[in-house]
C-alpha cells in the first residue's frame, strides 16, 4: 500500500509539473479541442468521471489515435493541477505523457 501511495503522489507531482510548464489541459471541452488540433499525447480520465464522459472521451481519443488511461480520483488530480471539479486531463508533451503512463502502469 505504501508503494501504491508513493506512485500516486509521483503521478500527481508529474501532473502538476506538466500544468506549470503548459503541457496539461483539463476539462472535456478543452481536451476535445486540443485533441482535434493533434496536440494531446495522453488523455487521463478519472475513475469517478461519469460513464457518459468516459465513453465520449474514450471514443474521441481512440478515433484520433490518442492513448487513454482511466485512473485515479478526479478531485485529487484537479487539486494537483490547481483546478477543481475536473475529471478529464490531456497531456500535450510526449515526455510527460510517457512518464505518467509508466507510473500508472506500475500501480
Buried (B, 14 or more C-beta within 10 A) or exposed (E): EEEEEEBBEBBBEBBBBBBEEEBBBBBBEBBBBBBEEEBBBBBBBBEBBEEEBBEBBBEBBEEBEBBBBBBBBBBBBBBBBEBEEBBBBBBBBEEBBBBBBEBBEEB
